[in-house]
């Protein structure tokens, strides 16, 4: 009986990536549109805020369609 080879690190990282949530920033929020407008707050967020993970309590995972 042979044993399976240890899983390569690249496969372990790939599997972890599939399970991970996206970063909680404006670019991955469903309220942030293609023009950079936040439909929740009716404004353009400052770049510092838009890039800060966890900066907004109203972040919602973007719908992929």
PDBQT receptor file of N, H, CA, C and O in Angstrom, charges set to zero:
ATOM      1  N   UNK A   1       0.850  -1.181   0.000  1.00  0.00    +0.000 N 
ATOM      2  CA  UNK A   1       0.000   0.000   0.000  1.00  0.00    +0.000 C 
ATOM      3  C   UNK A   1       0.899   1.249   0.000  1.00  0.00    +0.000 C 
ATOM      4  O   UNK A   1       1.834   1.366   0.792  1.00  0.00    +0.000 OA
ATOM      5  N   UNK A   2       0.588   2.151  -0.893  1.00  0.00    +0.000 N 
ATOM      6  H   UNK A   2      -0.172   2.056  -1.537  1.00  0.00    +0.000 HD
ATOM      7  CA  UNK A   2       1.356   3.388  -0.959  1.00  0.00    +0.000 C 
ATOM      8  C   UNK A   2       0.575   4.504  -0.275  1.00  0.00    +0.000 C 
ATOM      9  O   UNK A   2      -0.650   4.451  -0.165  1.00  0.00    +0.000 OA
ATOM     10  N   UNK A   3       1.294   5.492   0.171  1.00  0.00    +0.000 N 
ATOM     11  H   UNK A   3       2.289   5.535   0.081  1.00  0.00    +0.000 HD
ATOM     12  CA  UNK A   3       0.641   6.631   0.809  1.00  0.00    +0.000 C 
ATOM     13  C   UNK A   3       0.721   7.838  -0.113  1.00  0.00    +0.000 C 
ATOM     14  O   UNK A   3       1.638   7.978  -0.923  1.00  0.00    +0.000 OA
ATOM     15  N   UNK A   4      -0.213   8.652   0.033  1.00  0.00    +0.000 N 
ATOM     16  H   UNK A   4      -0.958   8.539   0.691  1.00  0.00    +0.000 HD
ATOM     17  CA  UNK A   4      -0.271   9.871  -0.774  1.00  0.00    +0.000 C 
ATOM     18  C   UNK A   4       0.838  10.829  -0.334  1.00  0.00    +0.000 C 
ATOM     19  O   UNK A   4       1.159  10.917   0.851  1.00  0.00    +0.000 OA
ATOM     20  N   UNK A   5       1.408  11.532  -1.287  1.00  0.00    +0.000 N 
ATOM     21  H   UNK A   5       1.147  11.460  -2.249  1.00  0.00    +0.000 HD
ATOM     22  CA  UNK A   5       2.454  12.514  -0.978  1.00  0.00    +0.000 C 
ATOM     23  C   UNK A   5       1.866  13.642  -0.144  1.00  0.00    +0.000 C 
ATOM     24  O   UNK A   5       0.669  13.919  -0.228  1.00  0.00    +0.000 OA
ATOM     25  N   UNK A   6       2.697  14.292   0.658  1.00  0.00    +0.000 N 
ATOM     26  H   UNK A   6       3.669  14.068   0.726  1.00  0.00    +0.000 HD
ATOM     27  CA  UNK A   6       2.196  15.462   1.405  1.00  0.00    +0.000 C 
ATOM     28  C   UNK A   6       1.703  16.543   0.438  1.00  0.00    +0.000 C 
ATOM     29  O   UNK A   6       2.249  16.719  -0.651  1.00  0.00    +0.000 OA
ATOM     30  N   UNK A   7       0.678  17.247   0.855  1.00  0.00    +0.000 N 
ATOM     31  H   UNK A   7       0.234  17.103   1.740  1.00  0.00    +0.000 HD
ATOM     32  CA  UNK A   7       0.107  18.297   0.009  1.00  0.00    +0.000 C 
ATOM     33  C   UNK A   7       1.107  19.434  -0.144  1.00  0.00    +0.000 C 
ATOM     34  O   UNK A   7       1.647  19.910   0.854  1.00  0.00    +0.000 OA
ATOM     35  N   UNK A   8       1.368  19.883  -1.380  1.00  0.00    +0.000 N 
ATOM     36  H   UNK A   8       0.929  19.496  -2.191  1.00  0.00    +0.000 HD
ATOM     37  CA  UNK A   8       2.274  21.016  -1.586  1.00  0.00    +0.000 C 
ATOM     38  C   UNK A   8       1.702  22.285  -0.952  1.00  0.00    +0.000 C 
ATOM     39  O   UNK A   8       0.485  22.455  -0.877  1.00  0.00    +0.000 OA
ATOM     40  N   UNK A   9       2.570  23.157  -0.507  1.00  0.00    +0.000 N 
ATOM     41  H   UNK A   9       3.559  23.019  -0.569  1.00  0.00    +0.000 HD
ATOM     42  CA  UNK A   9       2.166  24.415   0.127  1.00  0.00    +0.000 C 
ATOM     43  C   UNK A   9       1.258  25.235  -0.782  1.00  0.00    +0.000 C 
ATOM     44  O   UNK A   9       0.321  25.876  -0.306  1.00  0.00    +0.000 OA
ATOM     45  N   UNK A  10       1.524  25.220  -2.068  1.00  0.00    +0.000 N 
ATOM     46  H   UNK A  10       2.286  24.700  -2.454  1.00  0.00    +0.000 HD
ATOM     47  CA  UNK A  10       0.703  25.997  -3.007  1.00  0.00    +0.000 C 
ATOM     48  C   UNK A  10      -0.746  25.509  -3.022  1.00  0.00    +0.000 C 
ATOM     49  O   UNK A  10      -1.664  26.307  -3.208  1.00  0.00    +0.000 OA
ATOM     50  N   UNK A  11      -0.955  24.216  -2.831  1.00  0.00    +0.000 N 
ATOM     51  H   UNK A  11      -0.209  23.568  -2.680  1.00  0.00    +0.000 HD
ATOM     52  CA  UNK A  11      -2.309  23.661  -2.786  1.00  0.00    +0.000 C 
ATOM     53  C   UNK A  11      -2.977  24.043  -1.463  1.00  0.00    +0.000 C 
ATOM     54  O   UNK A  11      -4.162  24.378  -1.443  1.00  0.00    +0.000 OA
ATOM     55  N   UNK A  12      -2.233  23.996  -0.372  1.00  0.00    +0.000 N 
ATOM     56  H   UNK A  12      -1.271  23.725  -0.389  1.00  0.00    +0.000 HD
ATOM     57  CA  UNK A  12      -2.756  24.398   0.930  1.00  0.00    +0.000 C 
ATOM     58  C   UNK A  12      -3.194  25.858   0.893  1.00  0.00    +0.000 C 
ATOM     59  O   UNK A  12      -4.270  26.190   1.391  1.00  0.00    +0.000 OA
ATOM     60  N   UNK A  13      -2.379  26.732   0.312  1.00  0.00    +0.000 N 
ATOM     61  H   UNK A  13      -1.505  26.462  -0.092  1.00  0.00    +0.000 HD
ATOM     62  CA  UNK A  13      -2.734  28.151   0.184  1.00  0.00    +0.000 C 
ATOM     63  C   UNK A  13      -3.956  28.339  -0.695  1.00  0.00    +0.000 C 
ATOM     64  O   UNK A  13      -4.830  29.149  -0.386  1.00  0.00    +0.000 OA
ATOM     65  N   UNK A  14      -4.021  27.594  -1.788  1.00  0.00    +0.000 N 
ATOM     66  H   UNK A  14      -3.311  26.936  -2.039  1.00  0.00    +0.000 HD
ATOM     67  CA  UNK A  14      -5.163  27.672  -2.696  1.00  0.00    +0.000 C 
ATOM     68  C   UNK A  14      -6.455  27.298  -1.968  1.00  0.00    +0.000 C 
ATOM     69  O   UNK A  14      -7.464  27.991  -2.101  1.00  0.00    +0.000 OA
ATOM     70  N   UNK A  15      -6.428  26.223  -1.212  1.00  0.00    +0.000 N 
ATOM     71  H   UNK A  15      -5.608  25.660  -1.105  1.00  0.00    +0.000 HD
ATOM     72  CA  UNK A  15      -7.622  25.791  -0.480  1.00  0.00    +0.000 C 
ATOM     73  C   UNK A  15      -8.047  26.838   0.557  1.00  0.00    +0.000 C 
ATOM     74  O   UNK A  15      -9.238  27.096   0.729  1.00  0.00    +0.000 OA
ATOM     75  N   UNK A  16      -7.087  27.429   1.234  1.00  0.00    +0.000 N 
ATOM     76  H   UNK A  16      -6.119  27.219   1.094  1.00  0.00    +0.000 HD
ATOM     77  CA  UNK A  16      -7.388  28.472   2.218  1.00  0.00    +0.000 C 
ATOM     78  C   UNK A  16      -7.989  29.694   1.540  1.00  0.00    +0.000 C 
ATOM     79  O   UNK A  16      -8.893  30.323   2.089  1.00  0.00    +0.000 OA
ATOM     80  N   UNK A  17      -7.498  30.036   0.355  1.00  0.00    +0.000 N 
ATOM     81  H   UNK A  17      -6.764  29.524  -0.091  1.00  0.00    +0.000 HD
ATOM     82  CA  UNK A  17      -8.014  31.176  -0.386  1.00  0.00    +0.000 C 
ATOM     83  C   UNK A  17      -9.471  30.962  -0.772  1.00  0.00    +0.000 C 
ATOM     84  O   UNK A  17     -10.268  31.899  -0.722  1.00  0.00    +0.000 OA
ATOM     85  N   UNK A  18      -9.820  29.766  -1.150  1.00  0.00    +0.000 N 
ATOM     86  H   UNK A  18      -9.172  29.005  -1.191  1.00  0.00    +0.000 HD
ATOM     87  CA  UNK A  18     -11.204  29.479  -1.524  1.00  0.00    +0.000 C 
ATOM     88  C   UNK A  18     -12.161  29.646  -0.353  1.00  0.00    +0.000 C 
ATOM     89  O   UNK A  18     -13.327  29.989  -0.546  1.00  0.00    +0.000 OA
ATOM     90  N   UNK A  19     -11.675  29.408   0.854  1.00  0.00    +0.000 N 
ATOM     91  H   UNK A  19     -10.728  29.129   1.010  1.00  0.00    +0.000 HD
ATOM     92  CA  UNK A  19     -12.514  29.506   2.051  1.00  0.00    +0.000 C 
ATOM     93  C   UNK A  19     -12.566  30.921   2.616  1.00  0.00    +0.000 C 
ATOM     94  O   UNK A  19     -13.449  31.238   3.412  1.00  0.00    +0.000 OA
ATOM     95  N   UNK A  20     -11.641  31.762   2.217  1.00  0.00    +0.000 N 
ATOM     96  H   UNK A  20     -10.923  31.505   1.570  1.00  0.00    +0.000 HD
ATOM     97  CA  UNK A  20     -11.520  33.096   2.811  1.00  0.00    +0.000 C 
ATOM     98  C   UNK A  20     -12.565  34.066   2.277  1.00  0.00    +0.000 C 
ATOM     99  O   UNK A  20     -12.983  33.982   1.121  1.00  0.00    +0.000 OA
ATOM    100  N   UNK A  21     -12.979  34.989   3.142  1.00  0.00    +0.000 N 
ATOM    101  H   UNK A  21     -12.640  35.058   4.080  1.00  0.00    +0.000 HD
ATOM    102  CA  UNK A  21     -13.835  36.093   2.712  1.00  0.00    +0.000 C 
ATOM    103  C   UNK A  21     -12.953  37.148   2.055  1.00  0.00    +0.000 C 
ATOM    104  O   UNK A  21     -11.754  37.209   2.325  1.00  0.00    +0.000 OA
ATOM    105  N   UNK A  22     -13.532  37.972   1.203  1.00  0.00    +0.000 N 
ATOM    106  H   UNK A  22     -14.507  37.922   0.984  1.00  0.00    +0.000 HD
ATOM    107  CA  UNK A  22     -12.740  39.063   0.613  1.00  0.00    +0.000 C 
ATOM    108  C   UNK A  22     -12.411  40.105   1.676  1.00  0.00    +0.000 C 
ATOM    109  O   UNK A  22     -13.060  40.146   2.722  1.00  0.00    +0.000 OA
ATOM    110  N   UNK A  23     -11.417  40.943   1.423  1.00  0.00    +0.000 N 
ATOM    111  H   UNK A  23     -10.890  40.910   0.574  1.00  0.00    +0.000 HD
ATOM    112  CA  UNK A  23     -11.134  42.025   2.370  1.00  0.00    +0.000 C 
ATOM    113  C   UNK A  23     -12.342  42.947   2.494  1.00  0.00    +0.000 C 
ATOM    114  O   UNK A  23     -12.992  43.257   1.495  1.00  0.00    +0.000 OA
ATOM    115  N   UNK A  24     -12.640  43.380   3.691  1.00  0.00    +0.000 N 
ATOM    116  H   UNK A  24     -12.113  43.129   4.502  1.00  0.00    +0.000 HD
ATOM    117  CA  UNK A  24     -13.806  44.247   3.940  1.00  0.00    +0.000 C 
ATOM    118  C   UNK A  24     -13.440  45.697   3.657  1.00  0.00    +0.000 C 
ATOM    119  O   UNK A  24     -13.286  46.509   4.570  1.00  0.00    +0.000 OA
ATOM    120  N   UNK A  25     -13.305  46.003   2.370  1.00  0.00    +0.000 N 
ATOM    121  H   UNK A  25     -13.430  45.344   1.629  1.00  0.00    +0.000 HD
ATOM    122  CA  UNK A  25     -13.033  47.363   1.903  1.00  0.00    +0.000 C 
ATOM    123  C   UNK A  25     -14.105  47.721   0.878  1.00  0.00    +0.000 C 
ATOM    124  O   UNK A  25     -14.841  46.852   0.410  1.00  0.00    +0.000 OA
ATOM    125  N   UNK A  26     -14.188  48.988   0.537  1.00  0.00    +0.000 N 
ATOM    126  H   UNK A  26     -13.590  49.694   0.918  1.00  0.00    +0.000 HD
ATOM    127  CA  UNK A  26     -15.240  49.455  -0.380  1.00  0.00    +0.000 C 
ATOM    128  C   UNK A  26     -15.271  48.668  -1.697  1.00  0.00    +0.000 C 
ATOM    129  O   UNK A  26     -16.349  48.368  -2.209  1.00  0.00    +0.000 OA
ATOM    130  N   UNK A  27     -14.115  48.338  -2.240  1.00  0.00    +0.000 N 
ATOM    131  H   UNK A  27     -13.239  48.582  -1.824  1.00  0.00    +0.000 HD
ATOM    132  CA  UNK A  27     -14.070  47.679  -3.547  1.00  0.00    +0.000 C 
ATOM    133  C   UNK A  27     -14.733  46.305  -3.578  1.00  0.00    +0.000 C 
ATOM    134  O   UNK A  27     -15.074  45.811  -4.653  1.00  0.00    +0.000 OA
ATOM    135  N   UNK A  28     -14.920  45.687  -2.422  1.00  0.00    +0.000 N 
ATOM    136  H   UNK A  28     -14.644  46.089  -1.549  1.00  0.00    +0.000 HD
ATOM    137  CA  UNK A  28     -15.587  44.384  -2.375  1.00  0.00    +0.000 C 
ATOM    138  C   UNK A  28     -16.974  44.477  -1.755  1.00  0.00    +0.000 C 
ATOM    139  O   UNK A  28     -17.602  43.456  -1.479  1.00  0.00    +0.000 OA
ATOM    140  N   UNK A  29     -17.453  45.700  -1.537  1.00  0.00    +0.000 N 
ATOM    141  H   UNK A  29     -16.942  46.530  -1.762  1.00  0.00    +0.000 HD
ATOM    142  CA  UNK A  29     -18.761  45.915  -0.931  1.00  0.00    +0.000 C 
ATOM    143  C   UNK A  29     -19.833  46.047  -2.012  1.00  0.00    +0.000 C 
ATOM    144  O   UNK A  29     -19.610  46.654  -3.060  1.00  0.00    +0.000 OA
ATOM    145  N   UNK A  30     -20.988  45.472  -1.737  1.00  0.00    +0.000 N 
ATOM    146  H   UNK A  30     -21.169  44.980  -0.886  1.00  0.00    +0.000 HD
ATOM    147  CA  UNK A  30     -22.086  45.524  -2.693  1.00  0.00    +0.000 C 
ATOM    148  C   UNK A  30     -22.651  46.929  -2.869  1.00  0.00    +0.000 C 
ATOM    149  O   UNK A  30     -23.306  47.205  -3.874  1.00  0.00    +0.000 OA
ATOM    150  N   UNK A  31     -22.412  47.818  -1.913  1.00  0.00    +0.000 N 
ATOM    151  H   UNK A  31     -21.880  47.594  -1.096  1.00  0.00    +0.000 HD
ATOM    152  CA  UNK A  31     -22.936  49.183  -1.990  1.00  0.00    +0.000 C 
ATOM    153  C   UNK A  31     -22.057  50.122  -2.816  1.00  0.00    +0.000 C 
ATOM    154  O   UNK A  31     -22.473  51.235  -3.137  1.00  0.00    +0.000 OA
ATOM    155  N   UNK A  32     -20.855  49.684  -3.157  1.00  0.00    +0.000 N 
ATOM    156  H   UNK A  32     -20.518  48.779  -2.895  1.00  0.00    +0.000 HD
ATOM    157  CA  UNK A  32     -19.874  50.533  -3.854  1.00  0.00    +0.000 C 
ATOM    158  C   UNK A  32     -19.973  50.241  -5.346  1.00  0.00    +0.000 C 
ATOM    159  O   UNK A  32     -19.702  49.120  -5.776  1.00  0.00    +0.000 OA
ATOM    160  N   UNK A  33     -20.359  51.239  -6.139  1.00  0.00    +0.000 N 
ATOM    161  H   UNK A  33     -20.579  52.150  -5.789  1.00  0.00    +0.000 HD
ATOM    162  CA  UNK A  33     -20.573  50.971  -7.563  1.00  0.00    +0.000 C 
ATOM    163  C   UNK A  33     -19.311  51.216  -8.401  1.00  0.00    +0.000 C 
ATOM    164  O   UNK A  33     -18.270  51.615  -7.880  1.00  0.00    +0.000 OA
ATOM    165  N   UNK A  34     -19.427  50.973  -9.682  1.00  0.00    +0.000 N 
ATOM    166  H   UNK A  34     -20.272  50.649 -10.106  1.00  0.00    +0.000 HD
ATOM    167  CA  UNK A  34     -18.271  51.071 -10.589  1.00  0.00    +0.000 C 
ATOM    168  C   UNK A  34     -17.715  52.491 -10.716  1.00  0.00    +0.000 C 
ATOM    169  O   UNK A  34     -16.565  52.671 -11.117  1.00  0.00    +0.000 OA
ATOM    170  N   UNK A  35     -18.510  53.484 -10.383  1.00  0.00    +0.000 N 
ATOM    171  H   UNK A  35     -19.444  53.338 -10.057  1.00  0.00    +0.000 HD
ATOM    172  CA  UNK A  35     -18.055  54.876 -10.442  1.00  0.00    +0.000 C 
ATOM    173  C   UNK A  35     -17.406  55.325  -9.135  1.00  0.00    +0.000 C 
ATOM    174  O   UNK A  35     -16.925  56.454  -9.045  1.00  0.00    +0.000 OA
ATOM    175  N   UNK A  36     -17.386  54.453  -8.118  1.00  0.00    +0.000 N 
ATOM    176  H   UNK A  36     -17.778  53.536  -8.191  1.00  0.00    +0.000 HD
ATOM    177  CA  UNK A  36     -16.790  54.808  -6.836  1.00  0.00    +0.000 C 
ATOM    178  C   UNK A  36     -17.760  55.459  -5.872  1.00  0.00    +0.000 C 
ATOM    179  O   UNK A  36     -17.341  56.034  -4.867  1.00  0.00    +0.000 OA
ATOM    180  N   UNK A  37     -19.039  55.379  -6.157  1.00  0.00    +0.000 N 
ATOM    181  H   UNK A  37     -19.379  54.911  -6.973  1.00  0.00    +0.000 HD
ATOM    182  CA  UNK A  37     -20.093  55.983  -5.353  1.00  0.00    +0.000 C 
ATOM    183  C   UNK A  37     -20.620  54.946  -4.361  1.00  0.00    +0.000 C 
ATOM    184  O   UNK A  37     -20.891  53.806  -4.739  1.00  0.00    +0.000 OA
ATOM    185  N   UNK A  38     -20.764  55.336  -3.099  1.00  0.00    +0.000 N 
ATOM    186  H   UNK A  38     -20.544  56.261  -2.792  1.00  0.00    +0.000 HD
ATOM    187  CA  UNK A  38     -21.354  54.451  -2.097  1.00  0.00    +0.000 C 
ATOM    188  C   UNK A  38     -22.855  54.686  -2.086  1.00  0.00    +0.000 C 
ATOM    189  O   UNK A  38     -23.320  55.761  -1.707  1.00  0.00    +0.000 OA
ATOM    190  N   UNK A  39     -23.601  53.689  -2.497  1.00  0.00    +0.000 N 
ATOM    191  H   UNK A  39     -23.223  52.816  -2.805  1.00  0.00    +0.000 HD
ATOM    192  CA  UNK A  39     -25.051  53.818  -2.571  1.00  0.00    +0.000 C 
ATOM    193  C   UNK A  39     -25.709  53.800  -1.192  1.00  0.00    +0.000 C 
ATOM    194  O   UNK A  39     -26.864  54.204  -1.054  1.00  0.00    +0.000 OA
ATOM    195  N   UNK A  40     -24.998  53.345  -0.187  1.00  0.00    +0.000 N 
ATOM    196  H   UNK A  40     -24.060  53.017  -0.298  1.00  0.00    +0.000 HD
ATOM    197  CA  UNK A  40     -25.521  53.349   1.184  1.00  0.00    +0.000 C 
ATOM    198  C   UNK A  40     -25.464  54.750   1.799  1.00  0.00    +0.000 C 
ATOM    199  O   UNK A  40     -26.408  55.186   2.458  1.00  0.00    +0.000 OA
ATOM    200  N   UNK A  41     -24.345  55.450   1.576  1.00  0.00    +0.000 N 
ATOM    201  H   UNK A  41     -23.579  55.096   1.041  1.00  0.00    +0.000 HD
ATOM    202  CA  UNK A  41     -24.148  56.770   2.165  1.00  0.00    +0.000 C 
ATOM    203  C   UNK A  41     -24.355  57.920   1.178  1.00  0.00    +0.000 C 
ATOM    204  O   UNK A  41     -24.263  59.087   1.559  1.00  0.00    +0.000 OA
ATOM    205  N   UNK A  42     -24.634  57.597  -0.089  1.00  0.00    +0.000 N 
ATOM    206  H   UNK A  42     -24.708  56.649  -0.398  1.00  0.00    +0.000 HD
ATOM    207  CA  UNK A  42     -24.881  58.609  -1.127  1.00  0.00    +0.000 C 
ATOM    208  C   UNK A  42     -23.727  59.602  -1.220  1.00  0.00    +0.000 C 
ATOM    209  O   UNK A  42     -23.923  60.817  -1.198  1.00  0.00    +0.000 OA
ATOM    210  N   UNK A  43     -22.519  59.052  -1.325  1.00  0.00    +0.000 N 
ATOM    211  H   UNK A  43     -22.359  58.065  -1.343  1.00  0.00    +0.000 HD
ATOM    212  CA  UNK A  43     -21.332  59.893  -1.393  1.00  0.00    +0.000 C 
ATOM    213  C   UNK A  43     -20.161  59.069  -1.935  1.00  0.00    +0.000 C 
ATOM    214  O   UNK A  43     -20.230  57.842  -2.014  1.00  0.00    +0.000 OA
ATOM    215  N   UNK A  44     -19.090  59.768  -2.305  1.00  0.00    +0.000 N 
ATOM    216  H   UNK A  44     -19.034  60.764  -2.241  1.00  0.00    +0.000 HD
ATOM    217  CA  UNK A  44     -17.847  59.127  -2.715  1.00  0.00    +0.000 C 
ATOM    218  C   UNK A  44     -16.956  59.040  -1.474  1.00  0.00    +0.000 C 
ATOM    219  O   UNK A  44     -16.584  60.078  -0.927  1.00  0.00    +0.000 OA
ATOM    220  N   UNK A  45     -16.606  57.856  -1.020  1.00  0.00    +0.000 N 
ATOM    221  H   UNK A  45     -16.908  57.013  -1.464  1.00  0.00    +0.000 HD
ATOM    222  CA  UNK A  45     -15.763  57.773   0.166  1.00  0.00    +0.000 C 
ATOM    223  C   UNK A  45     -14.343  58.245  -0.126  1.00  0.00    +0.000 C 
ATOM    224  O   UNK A  45     -13.850  58.071  -1.241  1.00  0.00    +0.000 OA
ATOM    225  N   UNK A  46     -13.678  58.844   0.872  1.00  0.00    +0.000 N 
ATOM    226  H   UNK A  46     -14.078  58.985   1.778  1.00  0.00    +0.000 HD
ATOM    227  CA  UNK A  46     -12.280  59.236   0.692  1.00  0.00    +0.000 C 
ATOM    228  C   UNK A  46     -11.419  57.993   0.449  1.00  0.00    +0.000 C 
ATOM    229  O   UNK A  46     -11.740  56.916   0.952  1.00  0.00    +0.000 OA
ATOM    230  N   UNK A  47     -10.352  58.127  -0.300  1.00  0.00    +0.000 N 
ATOM    231  H   UNK A  47     -10.092  59.002  -0.709  1.00  0.00    +0.000 HD
ATOM    232  CA  UNK A  47      -9.506  56.990  -0.652  1.00  0.00    +0.000 C 
ATOM    233  C   UNK A  47      -8.966  56.275   0.588  1.00  0.00    +0.000 C 
ATOM    234  O   UNK A  47      -8.862  55.048   0.592  1.00  0.00    +0.000 OA
ATOM    235  N   UNK A  48      -8.622  57.023   1.638  1.00  0.00    +0.000 N 
ATOM    236  H   UNK A  48      -8.707  58.019   1.635  1.00  0.00    +0.000 HD
ATOM    237  CA  UNK A  48      -8.099  56.405   2.857  1.00  0.00    +0.000 C 
ATOM    238  C   UNK A  48      -9.153  55.502   3.497  1.00  0.00    +0.000 C 
ATOM    239  O   UNK A  48      -8.846  54.402   3.956  1.00  0.00    +0.000 OA
ATOM    240  N   UNK A  49     -10.386  55.978   3.522  1.00  0.00    +0.000 N 
ATOM    241  H   UNK A  49     -10.635  56.872   3.149  1.00  0.00    +0.000 HD
ATOM    242  CA  UNK A  49     -11.480  55.188   4.093  1.00  0.00    +0.000 C 
ATOM    243  C   UNK A  49     -11.775  53.978   3.216  1.00  0.00    +0.000 C 
ATOM    244  O   UNK A  49     -11.953  52.873   3.729  1.00  0.00    +0.000 OA
ATOM    245  N   UNK A  50     -11.829  54.171   1.910  1.00  0.00    +0.000 N 
ATOM    246  H   UNK A  50     -11.685  55.069   1.494  1.00  0.00    +0.000 HD
ATOM    247  CA  UNK A  50     -12.167  53.100   0.980  1.00  0.00    +0.000 C 
ATOM    248  C   UNK A  50     -11.147  51.965   1.011  1.00  0.00    +0.000 C 
ATOM    249  O   UNK A  50     -11.466  50.831   0.656  1.00  0.00    +0.000 OA
ATOM    250  N   UNK A  51      -9.928  52.268   1.435  1.00  0.00    +0.000 N 
ATOM    251  H   UNK A  51      -9.669  53.190   1.724  1.00  0.00    +0.000 HD
ATOM    252  CA  UNK A  51      -8.857  51.267   1.459  1.00  0.00    +0.000 C 
ATOM    253  C   UNK A  51      -8.629  50.653   2.834  1.00  0.00    +0.000 C 
ATOM    254  O   UNK A  51      -7.793  49.761   2.979  1.00  0.00    +0.000 OA
ATOM    255  N   UNK A  52      -9.360  51.115   3.845  1.00  0.00    +0.000 N 
ATOM    256  H   UNK A  52     -10.039  51.839   3.727  1.00  0.00    +0.000 HD
ATOM    257  CA  UNK A  52      -9.152  50.648   5.218  1.00  0.00    +0.000 C 
ATOM    258  C   UNK A  52     -10.010  49.412   5.507  1.00  0.00    +0.000 C 
ATOM    259  O   UNK A  52     -11.236  49.515   5.538  1.00  0.00    +0.000 OA
ATOM    260  N   UNK A  53      -9.390  48.253   5.718  1.00  0.00    +0.000 N 
ATOM    261  H   UNK A  53      -8.394  48.170   5.694  1.00  0.00    +0.000 HD
ATOM    262  CA  UNK A  53     -10.174  47.047   6.019  1.00  0.00    +0.000 C 
ATOM    263  C   UNK A  53     -10.999  47.224   7.291  1.00  0.00    +0.000 C 
ATOM    264  O   UNK A  53     -10.490  47.676   8.317  1.00  0.00    +0.000 OA
ATOM    265  N   UNK A  54     -12.258  46.867   7.212  1.00  0.00    +0.000 N 
ATOM    266  H   UNK A  54     -12.671  46.500   6.379  1.00  0.00    +0.000 HD
ATOM    267  CA  UNK A  54     -13.145  46.947   8.357  1.00  0.00    +0.000 C 
ATOM    268  C   UNK A  54     -13.571  48.356   8.720  1.00  0.00    +0.000 C 
ATOM    269  O   UNK A  54     -14.082  48.579   9.817  1.00  0.00    +0.000 OA
ATOM    270  N   UNK A  55     -13.373  49.306   7.828  1.00  0.00    +0.000 N 
ATOM    271  H   UNK A  55     -12.958  49.125   6.937  1.00  0.00    +0.000 HD
ATOM    272  CA  UNK A  55     -13.684  50.699   8.118  1.00  0.00    +0.000 C 
ATOM    273  C   UNK A  55     -15.169  50.999   8.175  1.00  0.00    +0.000 C 
ATOM    274  O   UNK A  55     -15.569  51.997   8.776  1.00  0.00    +0.000 OA
ATOM    275  N   UNK A  56     -15.988  50.174   7.573  1.00  0.00    +0.000 N 
ATOM    276  H   UNK A  56     -15.664  49.364   7.085  1.00  0.00    +0.000 HD
ATOM    277  CA  UNK A  56     -17.421  50.452   7.506  1.00  0.00    +0.000 C 
ATOM    278  C   UNK A  56     -18.232  49.310   8.112  1.00  0.00    +0.000 C 
ATOM    279  O   UNK A  56     -18.075  48.151   7.728  1.00  0.00    +0.000 OA
ATOM    280  N   UNK A  57     -19.084  49.648   9.048  1.00  0.00    +0.000 N 
ATOM    281  H   UNK A  57     -19.211  50.590   9.359  1.00  0.00    +0.000 HD
ATOM    282  CA  UNK A  57     -19.934  48.646   9.696  1.00  0.00    +0.000 C 
ATOM    283  C   UNK A  57     -21.049  48.154   8.769  1.00  0.00    +0.000 C 
ATOM    284  O   UNK A  57     -21.680  47.136   9.054  1.00  0.00    +0.000 OA
ATOM    285  N   UNK A  58     -21.298  48.865   7.664  1.00  0.00    +0.000 N 
ATOM    286  H   UNK A  58     -20.786  49.692   7.433  1.00  0.00    +0.000 HD
ATOM    287  CA  UNK A  58     -22.378  48.483   6.753  1.00  0.00    +0.000 C 
ATOM    288  C   UNK A  58     -21.896  47.709   5.526  1.00  0.00    +0.000 C 
ATOM    289  O   UNK A  58     -22.655  47.504   4.579  1.00  0.00    +0.000 OA
ATOM    290  N   UNK A  59     -20.619  47.275   5.548  1.00  0.00    +0.000 N 
ATOM    291  H   UNK A  59     -20.003  47.441   6.318  1.00  0.00    +0.000 HD
ATOM    292  CA  UNK A  59     -20.058  46.519   4.431  1.00  0.00    +0.000 C 
ATOM    293  C   UNK A  59     -20.874  45.245   4.208  1.00  0.00    +0.000 C 
ATOM    294  O   UNK A  59     -21.219  44.534   5.153  1.00  0.00    +0.000 OA
ATOM    295  N   UNK A  60     -21.174  44.976   2.938  1.00  0.00    +0.000 N 
ATOM    296  H   UNK A  60     -20.894  45.553   2.171  1.00  0.00    +0.000 HD
ATOM    297  CA  UNK A  60     -21.847  43.731   2.554  1.00  0.00    +0.000 C 
ATOM    298  C   UNK A  60     -21.096  43.112   1.405  1.00  0.00    +0.000 C 
ATOM    299  O   UNK A  60     -20.716  43.797   0.456  1.00  0.00    +0.000 OA
ATOM    300  N   UNK A  61     -20.882  41.825   1.490  1.00  0.00    +0.000 N 
ATOM    301  H   UNK A  61     -21.191  41.268   2.262  1.00  0.00    +0.000 HD
ATOM    302  CA  UNK A  61     -20.162  41.087   0.459  1.00  0.00    +0.000 C 
ATOM    303  C   UNK A  61     -20.843  41.320  -0.879  1.00  0.00    +0.000 C 
ATOM    304  O   UNK A  61     -22.051  41.125  -1.012  1.00  0.00    +0.000 OA
ATOM    305  N   UNK A  62     -20.053  41.743  -1.884  1.00  0.00    +0.000 N 
ATOM    306  H   UNK A  62     -19.072  41.902  -1.776  1.00  0.00    +0.000 HD
ATOM    307  CA  UNK A  62     -20.631  42.050  -3.190  1.00  0.00    +0.000 C 
ATOM    308  C   UNK A  62     -21.267  40.815  -3.820  1.00  0.00    +0.000 C 
ATOM    309  O   UNK A  62     -20.748  39.704  -3.712  1.00  0.00    +0.000 OA
ATOM    310  N   UNK A  63     -22.380  41.031  -4.465  1.00  0.00    +0.000 N 
ATOM    311  H   UNK A  63     -22.802  41.934  -4.552  1.00  0.00    +0.000 HD
ATOM    312  CA  UNK A  63     -23.058  39.962  -5.182  1.00  0.00    +0.000 C 
ATOM    313  C   UNK A  63     -22.367  39.822  -6.537  1.00  0.00    +0.000 C 
ATOM    314  O   UNK A  63     -22.187  40.819  -7.236  1.00  0.00    +0.000 OA
ATOM    315  N   UNK A  64     -21.978  38.609  -6.922  1.00  0.00    +0.000 N 
ATOM    316  H   UNK A  64     -22.124  37.799  -6.355  1.00  0.00    +0.000 HD
ATOM    317  CA  UNK A  64     -21.156  38.441  -8.127  1.00  0.00    +0.000 C 
ATOM    318  C   UNK A  64     -21.888  38.554  -9.466  1.00  0.00    +0.000 C 
ATOM    319  O   UNK A  64     -21.318  38.193 -10.496  1.00  0.00    +0.000 OA
ATOM    320  N   UNK A  65     -23.096  39.029  -9.485  1.00  0.00    +0.000 N 
ATOM    321  H   UNK A  65     -23.559  39.322  -8.648  1.00  0.00    +0.000 HD
ATOM    322  CA  UNK A  65     -23.811  39.184 -10.770  1.00  0.00    +0.000 C 
ATOM    323  C   UNK A  65     -24.438  40.536 -10.883  1.00  0.00    +0.000 C 
ATOM    324  O   UNK A  65     -25.076  40.839 -11.892  1.00  0.00    +0.000 OA
TER     325      UNK A  65
